[in-house]
Amino acid sequence: MASGQRPHGRLAGRRAVITGAAQGIGRESALLFAAEGAAVAVADLDLARATDVAAEIAAAGGTAVPLGLDVADDASVATCIAAAEAALGGVDTLFNNAGIMLESDRGPEDTSLEAWNRTIAVDLTGVFLCCRHGVPALLRGGGGAILNMSSMVALLGSAAPNLAYVAAKGGVLSMTKEIAVQYGRSGIRCNAILPGPIATDLAERLFDTPQKLERRRQHMPLGRFGKAREVAEVACFLLSDAASYVTGAGWVVDGGITSAYITAEDPA
């Protein structure tokens, strides 16, 4: 076995579907989960990039299959979950990571109905659809674990107006708790992960000047943006047996931002 995959890793024997797995947190999670012993369905709207990630996993000695997926489309989600079950021999681990943030998503008076509907369709309805089809798959497999991508803005307002995004991420957190309550006795755990600012392509677009970056950094107790791999590590824990008594929880991975009382005038 190649050095990239551990024979007895934290997710050994798991069959995982990761949405939005072609880049950012999703990609890092796919690489990590495979290295920890999971067979991974790398699901993404960009099938070409998903194929590249699956090939990277295979080159490291892991097991992965690329799948095209539009989380906002019910038929696409149903097809993806069925394909993952067929390719992996079942599904017992589901990381609903896919999401978007639109530049046209602002305050209530500035956000178009189109931007609102698109954001909700991907970031909230997309998670619902993945659970709608993923939960039966987990039940067929005897149980398992779900992790939904929320955000720290589910707990506090966004510094930059993103009304639809904030509403969607708050809905994801509430939906996560309801799923945990409904399916706990059926052997399914369900948690949410709430990242703060993470150094991804999206963050680079949002904070595209040194001034914007420094303004945000002053509000970070750790003084830096998080890394996608750091979020992936928490995701791996929450989906592993090490978190077997954790369900219905929202895990904040924000470098302490939601615990801080720091203003732009305070020293960094």
N, C-alpha and C positions, 0 to 999 in steps of 0.2 A: 504494500500500500504506500502511496506517495506521502511525503511529509506533510502535505497540505491538509490531510484528513486524519483525525484521531480515531483509532479503532474503538475507543471507549469514551467518546466525548460526552458533553453535557446533553446533547440531543441525539445520541446514538440510537439508530433504529427509527427515528421519527420521519414522518412524511409530511413535509411542510409546503404550503403555498404562501408565497410572498407577493403581494401586489405592489405595483410601482417599483419593481425590483431591478430596473435597468440602470438606475443612477442613484446617487445620494445615499440616504439612510437605507433604502431598499437594497441597493447593490451591496453595501457593506454587510447588511444582515444576511443576504444570500451567501456571500463568501464565508462569513463566520459560521452560519448554521451548518453549511456543508462541511467546514473544517471540524465542527463539533459532532459530526456523524450523521446529520440529517440528509435525506434525499430531498432535493428542493425543486419545486416548480417555480421557475423564474417568470413571473407573469407581468406583462407590461403592454401598454398601448403601442410602444415602439418595439416591435418584434425583433428587428435587426439588432438593436442594442441588447435586448434580452438574450438573444442568441449568443452574443459576444460574452455576456456574463456567464451563461451556462457553459460555454467553451472554456472560459477561465477556470471555472470550478472543476470541470473534467480534467483539465491539464494538471491540476493540483491533486488529482486522485479522488475527487468527490463525484457525487452523482447528482445530475441536474437535467431538467428538461425545460426548454423555453416555450412559453405559451403567450399568444396574443390575447389581450384583454382590454376591454373598455368597461371600467367599473360602473359607468353611468347607464349601461345597457343591460337589461335583465337577461336577454338571450345570450349575450356575450359572456356574462358571468356564469350562467348555467353551463354553457359549453366548456368554459375554462375549468370549472370545478370537476366536471365529468371527465375531462381529458386528464386532469391531474390524478384523479382516482385510478384511471386506467393505466397511466404511465408509472405511477408510484406504488400501485397495489393498495390504494386507499389514501385517505387524508386524515391526520390526527392533529395537525398544527396549522394554524391560520394566522398570518400577520397581515392585517388590512392596513397597509401603509400608504397606498396611492392617494395623492391629493394635489390640489392646485391652489395658487394664490394669484389673483388677477390684479394688474395695475389699475383697472377700472373699478375695482371693489374699494369703495371709500365710505363716506358717511351716508346716512339715509337719504339726504337730499341730492347726493352726487352719484350714487350707485345706480346704474341702469338696471332695469328688470332683467335684461339679458345676462348681465354680469352676476346678479343675484341668483338667477335660476341655474346658471352653469356651475357656480361655486357650490351651491347646495346639492346639485345633481352628482357632482364628483365627490365632494368631501363628506357629505352626510348620507345621501341616498346610496352612494357607492358603497359605503360601509354596510348599510342596511342590506343591500343586495348580496354582498359577499357573505354576510351572516345568514341571509335567507336561504342561500344555496349551500353555504359552508356548514351550517349546523347539522342539516341532515346527513352530510357526508361524515362529519365527526361521529354522529350517532351510529351510522352504519359501521364505523371503524371501532366502536366501543368506547368512545369518549375522546377527550383531548383538551387542547387549550387554544384560546383565541386571544389575540392582542390587537387592539384597535388604535390607530394613530389619531390622537387628539393634539392638544397644544397647551402651553401654559396660559394662553389667552382664554381658555375655558374657565380660568379662575380669576382673571382680571382683564380689564380693558387693554386693547392694543395701543401701543404708543403712537403708531401710525394708523389712521382710520382704515379698518378692513372689516366692515360690518358683517358681510355675508360669511367671511372666513371665520370670524369670531363666533357667530351664531352656529355655524356648522360644527365647529370643534366643541362647543358647549353641548350640542346635541349628541355628538359622539360619546362624550363622557357619560351623559345620562342614559343613553341607549346601552352602553357597556354595563352599567349597574343593573339594568333591567334584565339583560340577557343572563348575567351571572345569577340573578335570583331565580329566573325561570328554569335554568338548565343545570344548576349545581348538583341536584340529586340524580341527574342523568350522566354524571361524570364529565361535565364540561366546565372548565374554568374560563372566565372572560375578564380581561383587564384592559386598561387603556394606558398609553404612555403619553406624557405631556412634555415634549421638548421645549426648551427655550431657543434662543438664536443659535443656529448650527451653521458651521462654515460649509455651505453647499452652494451650488450654482444659483439657487434662489436667493440666498443671502447676499451673494455678490451683486445681483441685480438690484436688490433693495437698498443696499448700503454701498453705492457705487462711487463714493468720494471719501477721502480720508476724514473729512469733517463729519459726515454721517456716521462713519464707523466709530470715531472717537466719542461722539455723543452717546452712542449706544453702549460703548465699552465702559463708560463711567458708571453705568447702572449695574454692572456685573461684579458681584463680590469676588469672583475668581479672576476678574480682569481680562477675560478672553471669551471668544466664541467657543462653543462646544464643537467636537469633531463627530462626524457621522458614525465613526467606529464606536465612540463612547455611548451613543444611543443604541447601537446594535448590541453592545454588550449587555445593557439593561434588558433589551428585548429578549435576548437569549436566556437570561436568568428567568424572566417572567414566564417564558414558555417551557422551561425545563422543570424537572421534578424537584429542583431545589426550592421552587415557589409553589409546591403542591398544596399549601394551605392559604394561598393568596388568590382571591377572586373578588370581583366587583370594585377593584381599587384603581385609582388614577395615580400613576407613578410620575412624579415631576422630575425631569432631567434638564435643569435650567441653570446650573452653576450658582444657585442660591438667589436668583433674581426675585422670585416671588416671596422671599423672606426678607428682602432688603428694604431699607428706607434711605435711599440715596438720591440726591438731586444732582442736576448737571453742574451746579456750582461747587459741589463737594469735591475734595481731592480724589483722584482715581485710586 
